[in-house]
Amino acid sequence: MGDKEDSSGSFSEEAKTEEQKAKLIHPRPSLISPELKAMIRIRTKYQALKRRRLDSATGLFASGRPSTGPDPSLPTASGRPSMGPGLPTAPEIFTSNVKQATHRRRRRKGSRVLFPNNCCKVVPSDKDRSRAKPFFVLFGIIVSLQVYNAIENLDDHVAPYDLEGLDKTLRREVFGQRAAIEELMEHLQGYLSTYAHSQPLALALHGPSGVGKSHLGRLLVRHFRSVLGEDLVVQYFTLHHCPVQGDVGQCARELSLWVEEVVEHAEAQEKIPVFVLDEVELMPAPLLDVLQGLLQPNQTNEHLNVIYVLLSSLGQEEIIRHILQNVSCTAKSAGALLRRTLAEHHPLWAEVGLDIVSLTLLEKSHVMECLLEEMTQEGFYPDHGHIERLAGELSYFTTMGHQYSQNGCKQVVARVNLL
């Protein structure tokens, strides 16, 4: 009995020693999960139990008690013969070092995340998932629809003005001004694409005598009257509406009231009115002051949705000089040089909102097209030799193999009437 008490005491001491070793092995328990701690305790108790069984078997062998082990002639589970009759088979002892295993686990901890065997990864439920993704998908759909509607609205605003038909008409009936027509249509297309504007559209068309300014103005008036109506399109001639002998102040007041009346009428119909003012070079200073005031951005909304087209021959000397010295350049480059010269005439042309479009000189081929058009309208047979002879009777500027008419197509009608 004393031996048993001594052995049980030694066993308890060994178990305590093993637990102390386990505690020493892990000086920082805060870095080890509770599951790993439980596994270490189970392994420690298992090692202590194996040693107890080994010691008990050794004590029985020394006291001469019969063995209850297997037959020595039969191989054991490990493939080795038994220890003989009456001798117990020595169990296999786990010799793995706890310190090494613990060190290996610590080294693996930095490279991967360990999960306990009795649990599994949990997929978040629908309640735990974020609602941001469906929100952003819905927001993207709404933005796409808004962009699509904006594009459709642009077409809806432009369609009533039939700018495509206006472009075809100008290209067919205005000779030699392709670049100026393209620039004019770009301004109209961009302005009429929407109904909300920060300032009116003001276009100043300048060119030498006879290049088609007044003819272009008449085509604009005829087209916009057909799509907007007679009351929303105004054609203003300086000498007709404000004669030289007339009261200039009264002319300025009448022009201002006329614009106010047309603008209010257009606002009621949700349309953009058009004012074509010809012979601007003959306008006195009070009328130019009225036009400058109409181009300011700090006005009511209805005064910002207006188109002003000014036709003038101011700066024709600079245009002629620029074209003769730069044959390869377009009239668009000449328009940039006009602003400085025209600003000296009146501050109206210094306004940022005023776009200057320059019309170029007409070549001899363009004059022949004018003659052909006029002869066809008067009922004459369009003989090419006859047309070329009439074109040769006119005066031209000659430079670098090009012939530019000095008076454009202004003398064409007089020449055809002499036939």
URPE-V534089 format. One record per residue. N is the residue number from 0. PSI is psi in radians with two decimals (NA if undefined). Layout:
BEGIN
N_PSI + N_PSI
END
This chain:
BEGIN
0_-0.61 + 1_-0.62 + 2_-0.67 + 3_-0.72 + 4_-0.67 + 5_-0.71 + 6_-0.71 + 7_-0.62 + 8_-0.72 + 9_-0.59 + 10_-0.74 + 11_-0.63 + 12_-0.70 + 13_-0.71 + 14_-0.72 + 15_-0.69 + 16_-0.74 + 17_-0.71 + 18_-0.67 + 19_-0.69 + 20_-0.74 + 21_-0.65 + 22_-0.63 + 23_-0.56 + 24_-0.59 + 25_1.41 + 26_-0.37 + 27_1.46 + 28_-0.30 + 29_-0.37 + 30_-0.09 + 31_2.39 + 32_2.75 + 33_-0.60 + 34_-0.71 + 35_-0.63 + 36_-0.74 + 37_-0.70 + 38_-0.68 + 39_-0.71 + 40_-0.74 + 41_-0.73 + 42_-0.67 + 43_-0.79 + 44_-0.64 + 45_-0.71 + 46_-0.72 + 47_-0.69 + 48_-0.68 + 49_-0.70 + 50_-0.64 + 51_-0.77 + 52_-0.68 + 53_-0.75 + 54_-0.66 + 55_-0.69 + 56_-0.65 + 57_-0.66 + 58_-0.67 + 59_-0.66 + 60_-0.64 + 61_-0.51 + 62_-0.08 + 63_0.28 + 64_2.55 + 65_2.60 + 66_2.52 + 67_0.32 + 68_3.14 + 69_2.99 + 70_2.29 + 71_-0.38 + 72_-0.33 + 73_2.48 + 74_2.61 + 75_3.13 + 76_-0.44 + 77_-0.05 + 78_0.05 + 79_2.63 + 80_2.77 + 81_3.03 + 82_0.08 + 83_3.00 + 84_2.40 + 85_-0.06 + 86_2.35 + 87_2.61 + 88_2.23 + 89_2.14 + 90_2.68 + 91_2.39 + 92_2.30 + 93_2.10 + 94_0.17 + 95_2.47 + 96_2.19 + 97_-0.62 + 98_-0.72 + 99_-0.74 + 100_-0.72 + 101_-0.71 + 102_-0.66 + 103_-0.69 + 104_-0.69 + 105_-0.65 + 106_-0.58 + 107_-0.39 + 108_-0.53 + 109_-0.35 + 110_-0.38 + 111_2.85 + 112_2.22 + 113_2.38 + 114_2.48 + 115_2.67 + 116_-0.44 + 117_0.28 + 118_3.01 + 119_2.90 + 120_2.38 + 121_2.18 + 122_2.33 + 123_2.49 + 124_3.02 + 125_-0.52 + 126_-0.56 + 127_-0.31 + 128_2.60 + 129_2.54 + 130_0.17 + 131_-0.69 + 132_-0.87 + 133_-0.57 + 134_-0.79 + 135_-0.60 + 136_-0.78 + 137_-0.69 + 138_-0.71 + 139_-0.67 + 140_-0.73 + 141_-0.77 + 142_-0.71 + 143_-0.72 + 144_-0.64 + 145_-0.73 + 146_-0.75 + 147_-0.76 + 148_-0.62 + 149_-0.71 + 150_-0.73 + 151_-0.64 + 152_-0.58 + 153_-0.78 + 154_-0.63 + 155_-0.61 + 156_-0.66 + 157_-0.59 + 158_-0.74 + 159_-0.36 + 160_-0.18 + 161_0.98 + 162_-0.48 + 163_-0.73 + 164_-0.65 + 165_-0.70 + 166_-0.76 + 167_-0.69 + 168_-0.79 + 169_-0.69 + 170_-0.51 + 171_-0.60 + 172_-0.19 + 173_2.05 + 174_2.42 + 175_0.23 + 176_0.75 + 177_-0.79 + 178_-0.73 + 179_-0.66 + 180_-0.73 + 181_-0.75 + 182_-0.71 + 183_-0.76 + 184_-0.56 + 185_-0.75 + 186_-0.78 + 187_-0.72 + 188_-0.78 + 189_-0.59 + 190_-0.71 + 191_-0.02 + 192_-0.31 + 193_2.82 + 194_-0.20 + 195_2.12 + 196_2.73 + 197_-0.25 + 198_2.80 + 199_2.85 + 200_2.05 + 201_2.10 + 202_2.16 + 203_1.92 + 204_2.02 + 205_2.51 + 206_2.88 + 207_2.98 + 208_2.36 + 209_0.11 + 210_-0.10 + 211_0.40 + 212_-0.91 + 213_-0.64 + 214_-0.73 + 215_-0.69 + 216_-0.71 + 217_-0.67 + 218_-0.69 + 219_-0.79 + 220_-0.78 + 221_-0.70 + 222_-0.84 + 223_-0.49 + 224_-0.54 + 225_-0.46 + 226_-0.42 + 227_-0.54 + 228_2.82 + 229_-0.60 + 230_-0.18 + 231_0.04 + 232_2.18 + 233_2.28 + 234_2.02 + 235_2.11 + 236_2.22 + 237_-0.87 + 238_-0.44 + 239_-0.79 + 240_-0.32 + 241_1.42 + 242_2.89 + 243_-0.66 + 244_-0.09 + 245_3.01 + 246_2.02 + 247_-0.70 + 248_-0.71 + 249_-0.67 + 250_-0.72 + 251_-0.73 + 252_-0.71 + 253_-0.70 + 254_-0.74 + 255_-0.77 + 256_-0.62 + 257_-0.79 + 258_-0.74 + 259_-0.73 + 260_-0.78 + 261_-0.67 + 262_-0.74 + 263_-0.68 + 264_-0.68 + 265_-0.62 + 266_-0.65 + 267_-0.55 + 268_-0.03 + 269_0.85 + 270_2.90 + 271_2.03 + 272_2.85 + 273_2.27 + 274_2.12 + 275_1.98 + 276_1.97 + 277_2.77 + 278_0.75 + 279_-0.46 + 280_-0.33 + 281_0.00 + 282_2.36 + 283_2.94 + 284_-0.70 + 285_-0.64 + 286_-0.69 + 287_-0.59 + 288_-0.69 + 289_-0.76 + 290_-0.69 + 291_-0.68 + 292_-0.56 + 293_-0.32 + 294_-0.01 + 295_2.53 + 296_-0.36 + 297_1.11 + 298_3.06 + 299_2.86 + 300_-0.66 + 301_-0.47 + 302_-0.15 + 303_-0.28 + 304_1.13 + 305_2.58 + 306_2.18 + 307_2.23 + 308_2.01 + 309_2.19 + 310_2.20 + 311_2.69 + 312_0.21 + 313_2.41 + 314_0.27 + 315_-0.50 + 316_-0.74 + 317_-0.64 + 318_-0.79 + 319_-0.78 + 320_-0.73 + 321_-0.72 + 322_-0.73 + 323_-0.51 + 324_-0.35 + 325_1.39 + 326_-0.63 + 327_-0.25 + 328_2.73 + 329_2.94 + 330_-0.35 + 331_-0.62 + 332_-0.52 + 333_-0.50 + 334_-0.57 + 335_-0.50 + 336_-0.33 + 337_-0.51 + 338_-0.74 + 339_-0.71 + 340_-0.72 + 341_-0.51 + 342_-0.44 + 343_-0.44 + 344_-0.76 + 345_2.54 + 346_-0.17 + 347_-0.72 + 348_-0.08 + 349_-0.07 + 350_2.40 + 351_-0.58 + 352_-0.04 + 353_2.08 + 354_2.22 + 355_2.21 + 356_2.14 + 357_2.32 + 358_2.42 + 359_3.01 + 360_2.68 + 361_2.36 + 362_3.03 + 363_-0.63 + 364_-0.61 + 365_-0.64 + 366_-0.66 + 367_-0.62 + 368_-0.66 + 369_-0.73 + 370_-0.74 + 371_-0.73 + 372_-0.75 + 373_-0.71 + 374_-0.64 + 375_-0.73 + 376_-0.56 + 377_-0.09 + 378_0.25 + 379_2.63 + 380_2.18 + 381_1.30 + 382_2.23 + 383_-0.68 + 384_-0.67 + 385_-0.72 + 386_-0.71 + 387_-0.62 + 388_-0.72 + 389_-0.67 + 390_-0.56 + 391_-0.29 + 392_-0.14 + 393_2.92 + 394_2.51 + 395_2.69 + 396_2.28 + 397_2.18 + 398_2.26 + 399_0.75 + 400_0.07 + 401_2.51 + 402_2.06 + 403_2.29 + 404_2.34 + 405_-0.48 + 406_0.23 + 407_-2.36 + 408_0.30 + 409_-0.58 + 410_0.04 + 411_-0.78 + 412_-0.71 + 413_-0.67 + 414_-0.68 + 415_-0.59 + 416_-0.36 + 417_-0.20 + 418_NA
END
